[in-house]
Amino acid sequence: PLAIPAGLAVGAAVGLANGAIIAYVRINPFITTLGTMSIGRGLLYVFTGQQNITDLPASFTVIGQGKLLGAVQLPIVICLVLVAVSDVLLRRSKFLRQNYYIGGNEKASFLCGIPVRKVKLFDYAFTGVLAAIAGIVSTARFGSSSLTAGIGLELKVITAVVIGGASLTGGEGTILGAFLGSCLMALIADALTLLGVESEWNLVVMGSALLAAVLADTMNKRRKGILG
């Protein structure tokens, strides 16, 4: 009961820190988040003594191993609920739709009266909470907390989001698209495994997919005259 709210609070705090640095200090978002990720992982090693945490109680692991009505695993239910609610809010909520304008042209959005800094703070705090939820569900799923969990996922996440329709230049994308992009990446990884392809080639495929998606997005913007 205490660990879960504490984990969510830590996620929100890290998100707020990222948002404050990006919105007020105006450091590049990629550099900021990569830096805080490294700091967080380093602190994790310090606090745990580089030891995995095992033997978690059943009252906690049920979050990742339980089933709804004895049929559907809870992580799937949690994922689908978050995707559905977030997608609707991003499409329909006046506050969240401001992200599209900020992503398209931040300066113009500010001049139009959009509270750019407040929106960014909320975005990063909310993203931190979602990351904490993912960590909680993953830990409960495997019944232990691993120090290596999440390593290398940055490239997979970026690839999935870009394939799902988001643009690295901002102003485009949907939650549903990002979810479908993640599903596609998982299907590709499973297909490579079934075909007997060595796991090392997964990185090659992911990198190629990311470059192809970014290239397609760049060419599309050039056709529309958005890019020079």
Secondary structure, 3 states (H helix, E strand, C coil): CCHHHHHHHHHHHHHHHHHHHHHHHCCCHHHHHHHHHHHHHHHHHHHHCCCCECCCCHHHHHHHHCEECCCEEHHHHHHHHHHHHHHHHHHHCHHHHHHHHHHHCHHHHHHCCCCHHHHHHHHHHHHHHHHHHHHHHHHHHHCCECCCCCCCHHHHHHHHHHHCCCCCCCCCCCHHHHHHHHHHHHHHHHHHHHCCCCCCHHHHHHHHHHHHHHHHHHHHHHHHCCCC
